[in-house]
């Protein structure tokens, strides 16, 4: 049985804010509600604070904050960081889908693209043709129907030893499809990368771990996001 949302995201210890998610191995986390620090929300912030380390994201003209999300307006990336790190093998993000600028909407890109067939040191989350979600650069897709709007995506990086992906607690359907990007990236993008490949919607949370959480830990994070964001 789920606890109430307030018990989850306002759980406190010693009178201060305490991160309710699994923190063992957590190396970076951005949260739309706590966009300015642990327990702190600033609707006018121009930087999305990393709650764990120093991977702060700078907003562009296409990014702004609602009460619990980074709002991606389309037309270009919503937030970016010019120097990225390589300390994670597992990531998860909560997104609310609106529409694409073209057939591909890049929600999260992190790291570098090394050649025509393989990502190096990266993760990515892409909506393709309005119907397919690709995660991790690993040809793992989820076929979405017209009513699918809100997702928690949990996945490992393609160069980890245990590639998997879940959408709202369900294993994603695998398809054989590869990317055809030829551009090298050494940057982090949220909400797109440039005009023509932009995502229009909300990014509520992004988290990166240096280890693969246990099944119980993955389920625990999912339960918190269910309570906070009214996930399926």
N, C-alpha and C positions, 0 to 999 in steps of 0.2 A: 504494500500500500504506500502510495506516495505521501510524503510530508507536504504541508502547505507551502506555497511558493515563498511566502515571507520567511518561513523557517529555513528554507534553503539559502536564499540570497541575501539574508541579513543575519546569518549565523555569526555570532560574535564570541570572541574569547578575550578575557582580560579587559573588557570595556572598549576594545577596538575592532576594526573590521577584520574579518577572517575569510579567506578565500574558501568557498564551499566545495570547490572541485578538487579532484585528486591532484595533489601537489608533488608527489614523489616523481621525480624525473621531469617535472614541468620546467621548460626553459624559456618560454615566451607565451604571453597571453594578452589579447586585446579584447575588451568587453565594451559594448555600446553603452551600457548603463554606467559602468565605472570607467568612463573614457578618460578621465583626468587623474586617475589614481585609485587605490583601493577604497571603495565606498564613496567615491567622489564623482559627480557628474557635472560637466560644464557644457551647456548647449551651444556655446559660442567658441569652443575650443578649435584650434587650427592644427593641433597635434593629437594623435591618438596614442596615449601612453601605453607602453608595454608594462604590465603589472608585475612582471617577474624580473626582467633585465633591462637592457638599454636599447631595445629594438623599436624605438618610437617611430611612428609613421606620420609624415607630414601630409596634411590634406591639400588637395588641389581645388580649383574652382568647381569641380564636379562632385565634391564631397562635403557633407555636412552631417550634423548629428540630430537624431530624434531622441526621444527619451530613453531608448534602449538599443539604438542601432547606429552604424555608419550608413548614411543614406547615399546611394550611388546614383547620380543623376543621368549617367550616360554621357556620351560625347568624348570620354577619355577616362583615365584612371581616377579613382576617387581619393586614394592615398598611396604614398610610395615611400620607400627608403632606399637610399643609394648604396648602402653597404649592408650586406646580409651575412648571416652566420650559418654554420653547417653542423649544428649540435643536435639535430632532431632526426628521428626515424618514424615518428607517428604524429599525426595531426588530426584535428577535428574543427569543424566550423558549422555555425548555424546561419542559414541564409533564408531570406524571404524573397522569392523570385517575382519579378514584375515582367520585364521584357528585355529583348536584345536589340542592339543597334543594327546588327547584321546577323548572319547565320550563326556566328560564334560569339559568346559572351564569356570573357575571362573574369571569373570571380576572384580567385586568389592565384597569384603566381609568386614563387619564391625561389631564388637561386639563379641558375644559368642553364641555358639550352645549349647543348654541346655539339649536336650535329642534326641531321635530318631524321634520325630514327630514335634517339635516346636523350633523355634528360639526365644531366649530371647534377647531383647535390640539390635537388629541387622537389617542390611539390606544386601541384596545380589543381584547380577545380574549374571546370569549364561546362557551360551549357551549350549544346550544339544543336542547331536547327530547331530550337524551342522544345525538343522532345527528349534529348539524351543528355545525361549528366556524365561527364568523364572525370575521373579522379586519379590523381597520382601519376599521370603520364603513363599509365600501365595498361591502356586499352580496356579499362573496366568501365562499363557504362550502365546506366540505369534508365530504363524507358519510363518517362513520366507522362501522365495523362494531363488533360487540360486543367484539371482541378488541383494538381500538385503545385503548391506554392511555397510551402514552408518545410525546410529540411535541416536535420542534423546529419552531416556527413562525417564519418569516422573512417580513417584509412591510413595505411602505411605507405611510405615512400617506395617508388619503384626499385630502388637499389637496396631495400631492406630484405631480410631473409624470409619474411612472411607477409607477402603483399595481400591485402584484403581491403574491402570497402563495405561500409554499411550506410544505408540511408534510413533514418528513423528506426534504427534497430534491426533492419532487414538486410540480408546480404544482397548486394547489387548483382544484377544480371551481367554476365560477361559477354562482350562482343569483340570481334577481331577488327580493330581499327587503330591506325597510328596517326600521330600528328605529322604535319608537313611544314612546321615552322623552320625557318633557316636562320633565324636571328639569335645571336647569343645575348643572354641577359645576365647581368650581375646586379640585380636589383629586385626589390620586393614591390609588387603591385597588388592593391586591393581594388576591386571594382573595374577591372579592365587593364589595358595597356596603352591603347591609343584610340583615336576616333576610328570607328568601323569595327571594333572588337570589344565594345564596352557593354558592361552589365548594368541594367537598370533595376534597382531593388534595394534590399537592406542586408547588411552583414552585421549580425548580432554578436557573434563571438568567434574568435580564432584562437586556437591553442596548439602549442607544439611541445612534444615530449622527446626526451633523449632515450626513452625505452618504450617498448610496447606495453601498455597497461594490461593487467589481467582482465579476463572476461567480466569479473565482478566489478572491477574499476570502470571499465567501459560502460557497463550497465548503470553504474552509479552516476557517472557524468550525464548519461542520457536522461536519467530520471530527474536530475536537477534542471536540465534544459526543458524537459517536458513541463515541469512546474512553472518555470520562469516565462517560457515563450509559448505555452499552449500547443506544443508539438503533438502530432497524432500519436 
